Structures are given as C-alpha cells and as structure tokens.
Amino acid sequence: MHNIEMHEMTEAFFPCWKAAGIHLSKQVDGGIQSWLRAHPYPPFLEHLSFRLGNQLFFVRIEDVDGKAQGPGTIRGLAAAARDGNGHACILPMKKKLFGGSWVADMPGWGLLNAETRKPINPVSLVTEEKIEMTPWEVHDMAVQVVRDYLQKEGFELMSWQGNPEVDPSIWFVGKTRRPEWVVVRSAKFPASNADRPTNWAAIADGCARLSTTGHFASVAVVSVNQPFASSEEAPVPLWRGHGMHVRFDGLE
C-alpha cells in the first residue's frame, strides 16, 4: 500500500498546476486527448498524467523559485510511474515577474526525467511496440467508466482517483445532496464480473465520518478482438491504446 498524500491543492499552487496542463497540451497538435489525471482533487501521487501513443507519463510540477509548493512527494510520483509502467517526469514552472503568469522554465515540453533530471521528449519515446495494460491502467480505465456514468446521470463529482490500492475510488453528491462513495473493481476476460473487496466493512467504516452511503461498481473489460464469448477461449491481451469492450451494469 502507498502512503497517499491527502492534502488539498493550495490556492497559490493551483494557477501553476493549471498553466502546466495547458502548456503540456499545447505540445501536441489538437491537444492531449488521453489524460489520466487532469483534476486538482486529492489524493495525490502525481499532479498530471497522460498517455501518448504506447507510453504513459506521470508529472510532478515544481516551482523553480520554491514559493508555491504542490501536494504529494517524489516518492509517490515514482510509485505511480512504476505501477503504471510509465515515465516519472518533473515539470519546472516559473512565475513571471510582470503579470504573474506561469510558464515552463525550459523550452519545448519542458519535462525532466525525475531520476536523472535530464530533459525528455515524450514524442521520441513513443514506439510501435504493443504494451500490455498494467492492472493500474485497467483499474484507472474502470474508474473513468463509472465517473462518466455518474456525470451522465447528472450527479456532481467531488473527487476520484485511479489507484487500485486506494478505496473508495469516487466521491459524489447523491440525490439527497449528501456525499456518497463508490468502490470500483475491474475484471478481465474470461471473468464477466468483479468481486466486492473482502474488506468492505473496513472501507465503509473509514468512510463513515463523511457518509454511510456507499456503492459498488463492477467493470469488466475484454479486447475488441475478443467479444464476451466462451470462457474456454484464451484471453487476448489488452494492449495500451487499443480498443476494448466494456461491461458495466450500473451501481450496486
């Protein structure tokens, strides 16, 4: 289990974080289309994360002047990148003296390898190699499915995160205008449903301070090259960036 940073993003850091996301998106024609994390709500391992081709990038933003401190830690960033089989990056940002706007401290992407502190170009790291999705990626995708469902149903999201080692995955405002939570679990073919966690009572007890109304969401996935069929078939790998079929029947 990771020690997850639960602090809120400060008002001083938020403009820096927002400018960083805009800066990164401008590096790609049409903007980055596959954001994994692009919201300012806790918990924090990375500040931003995205997929480009067959590669994942986890970004921690740093104020080069050290005045605006972001939540989370370098250790958390490394853990997210390791679990997601991606690249841990640092994005140094600087606040202009005149106007107070935030800009990347270096040209181009402005990203540094978190370990070596050497510049990296995400585009140069993308290859044609097929990379199988990690359990972290599959879970994060499942959380996105449930999040999109809640938004379409008209619910207001409070926070969410895609780390499979953190429960609950989603908080939202229920019909009674009070907080409710969702535990998400994913399943891969040949399984067609995910099991509820065995520590459900402990999760509920941990959430009780804010809400005693919880839900379970099972999200099953399978490659587009293998529709839900006979369980005797050998599973086709879920390749990163490739299509898949999703089975989600709503909240329990």
C-alpha positions in Angstrom: 0.0 0.0 0.0 1.2 3.5 -0.8 1.2 6.4 1.7 -1.1 8.7 -0.3 -1.0 12.5 0.1 -4.5 13.7 1.1 -3.8 17.4 1.3 -5.8 19.8 -0.8 -4.0 21.7 -3.6 -3.3 25.2 -2.3 -4.7 28.4 -3.9 -1.1 29.5 -4.6 -0.2 26.3 -6.5 -3.5 25.9 -8.4 -2.6 28.6 -11.1 0.8 26.9 -11.6 -0.9 23.5 -12.0 -3.4 24.8 -14.5 -0.8 26.6 -16.6 1.3 23.4 -16.6 -1.6 21.4 -18.0 -2.2 24.0 -20.7 1.5 24.0 -21.6 1.7 20.2 -22.0 -1.5 20.1 -24.1 0.0 22.7 -26.5 2.9 20.4 -27.3 0.5 18.1 -29.3 -1.5 19.0 -32.3 -5.1 19.0 -31.2 -4.0 18.8 -27.6 -3.5 15.8 -25.4 -6.6 13.6 -25.8 -5.8 10.9 -23.3 -5.4 12.5 -19.9 -5.2 10.0 -17.0 -5.1 12.7 -14.3 -6.1 16.3 -15.1 -8.0 17.4 -12.0 -6.9 19.1 -8.8 -8.5 16.9 -6.2 -6.7 14.6 -3.7 -5.3 12.1 -3.2 -2.0 12.9 -5.0 0.8 10.7 -6.3 1.3 12.7 -9.5 0.0 16.2 -10.4 -0.8 15.3 -14.0 -0.6 12.2 -16.1 -1.3 11.3 -19.7 -0.9 8.7 -22.4 0.9 9.5 -25.7 0.9 6.6 -28.1 2.0 3.5 -26.2 3.7 5.4 -23.4 2.4 6.9 -20.1 3.8 10.0 -18.4 3.4 10.9 -14.8 4.2 14.5 -14.0 5.1 16.4 -10.8 5.1 20.2 -11.1 7.8 22.2 -9.3 8.1 26.0 -8.8 11.7 26.8 -9.6 11.6 29.6 -7.1 10.3 27.3 -4.4 7.4 29.6 -3.3 4.4 27.5 -4.5 4.5 24.0 -3.1 2.5 21.3 -4.7 1.0 18.3 -2.8 2.4 14.8 -2.9 6.0 13.6 -2.9 8.7 12.4 -5.4 8.4 9.0 -3.8 4.7 9.0 -4.7 5.4 10.1 -8.2 7.9 7.2 -8.6 5.3 4.7 -7.2 2.7 5.9 -9.7 5.1 5.6 -12.6 6.3 2.2 -11.5 2.8 0.8 -11.0 1.6 2.2 -14.3 4.7 1.1 -16.3 5.3 4.7 -17.3 7.8 7.6 -17.1 8.2 9.8 -13.9 8.7 13.4 -15.0 9.3 16.8 -13.4 7.9 19.9 -15.0 9.7 23.0 -13.6 7.5 26.1 -13.8 8.3 29.7 -13.2 6.1 32.7 -12.3 6.8 35.8 -14.4 7.7 38.9 -12.5 5.4 41.0 -14.6 1.8 39.9 -15.0 2.2 36.9 -12.6 1.5 34.3 -15.2 3.1 30.8 -15.0 5.3 29.4 -17.8 7.5 26.4 -18.3 11.1 27.1 -17.2 12.6 25.3 -20.3 11.7 25.2 -24.0 9.7 22.5 -25.7 7.9 20.1 -23.4 10.0 21.4 -20.5 10.0 17.9 -18.9 12.8 16.3 -16.9 13.4 12.7 -16.1 12.5 12.6 -12.4 15.6 10.4 -11.6 18.3 11.8 -13.8 16.9 15.4 -14.1 17.8 15.3 -17.9 15.3 16.7 -20.5 13.0 14.2 -22.1 10.8 14.5 -25.2 7.7 12.3 -24.8 7.2 12.0 -28.6 10.7 10.4 -29.0 9.8 7.7 -26.5 6.7 6.5 -28.4 7.2 3.3 -30.3 5.1 0.8 -32.3 5.6 -1.8 -29.7 2.5 -3.4 -28.2 2.5 -2.9 -24.5 0.0 -4.8 -22.3 -2.0 -2.6 -19.9 -1.0 -2.9 -16.3 -3.6 -3.7 -13.5 -3.2 0.0 -12.6 -4.2 1.1 -16.1 -7.2 -1.3 -16.3 -8.4 -0.1 -12.9 -8.0 3.6 -13.9 -10.0 3.0 -17.0 -12.7 1.3 -15.0 -12.9 4.4 -12.7 -13.3 6.6 -15.8 -16.2 4.4 -17.0 -18.0 4.8 -13.6 -17.2 8.5 -13.4 -18.6 9.2 -16.9 -21.7 7.2 -16.0 -22.3 9.4 -12.9 -21.8 12.6 -14.8 -24.3 11.5 -17.5 -26.8 10.7 -14.7 -26.4 14.3 -13.5 -24.5 13.7 -10.3 -21.9 16.2 -9.1 -18.5 14.6 -8.7 -16.5 15.5 -5.6 -13.2 13.6 -6.2 -11.9 10.5 -7.8 -8.6 8.6 -8.3 -7.4 5.6 -10.3 -5.0 4.0 -7.8 -6.2 0.4 -7.3 -4.7 0.4 -3.8 -6.9 3.3 -2.6 -10.6 2.9 -1.6 -13.1 4.4 -2.3 -12.4 5.4 -5.9 -15.1 8.0 -6.3 -17.0 10.5 -4.1 -20.0 12.3 -5.5 -23.1 14.3 -4.3 -26.1 12.0 -4.1 -29.8 12.6 -4.7 -30.1 13.8 -1.1 -27.4 16.3 -1.7 -25.1 14.4 0.7 -21.7 12.8 -0.1 -21.8 9.2 -1.4 -18.9 6.9 -2.3 -18.1 4.2 -4.8 -15.7 1.3 -4.6 -14.7 0.3 -8.2 -13.2 -3.1 -9.2 -12.2 -4.3 -12.7 -12.3 -7.7 -14.2 -10.7 -9.0 -17.4 -12.0 -11.7 -19.7 -12.8 -14.5 -19.1 -14.3 -13.1 -15.9 -17.5 -11.1 -16.6 -17.9 -9.5 -13.2 -15.6 -8.3 -10.5 -15.9 -9.4 -6.8 -16.5 -7.0 -4.0 -13.5 -6.5 -1.8 -13.3 -8.7 1.3 -12.5 -5.6 3.5 -15.8 -3.9 2.6 -16.7 -3.3 6.2 -13.4 -1.6 6.9 -13.8 0.6 3.8 -17.3 1.6 5.0 -16.1 2.3 8.5 -13.3 4.5 7.1 -15.9 6.5 5.0 -18.5 6.7 7.8 -17.2 10.1 9.1 -18.4 11.7 5.8 -21.0 9.3 4.6 -22.6 5.9 5.3 -24.0 5.6 1.8 -21.7 3.5 -0.4 -21.9 1.7 -3.8 -20.0 -1.0 -5.6 -19.2 -0.9 -9.3 -18.0 -3.9 -11.3 -16.4 -3.1 -14.7 -15.4 -6.0 -16.9 -13.3 -5.5 -20.0 -12.2 -7.5 -23.0 -10.2 -6.8 -26.1 -12.2 -5.7 -29.2 -10.7 -8.7 -30.8 -12.5 -11.0 -28.4 -16.1 -10.2 -27.6 -17.5 -11.8 -24.4 -17.9 -15.3 -25.5 -16.8 -18.8 -24.3 -14.7 -18.8 -21.2 -12.7 -21.6 -22.8 -11.1 -19.1 -25.1 -7.6 -17.9 -24.3 -7.7 -14.2 -23.3 -6.4 -11.7 -25.8 -4.1 -9.2 -24.1 -5.4 -5.7 -23.5 -2.9 -3.6 -25.4 -2.3 0.0 -24.3 -4.1 2.5 -26.6 -6.1 -0.3 -28.4 -9.9 -0.7 -28.2 -11.9 -2.8 -25.8 -15.4 -3.8 -24.9 -16.7 -2.8 -21.5 -19.5 -4.3 -19.4 -20.9 -2.1 -16.7 -24.4 -2.5 -15.4 -24.6 0.4 -13.0 -24.0 0.9 -9.3 -24.8 -1.8 -6.7 
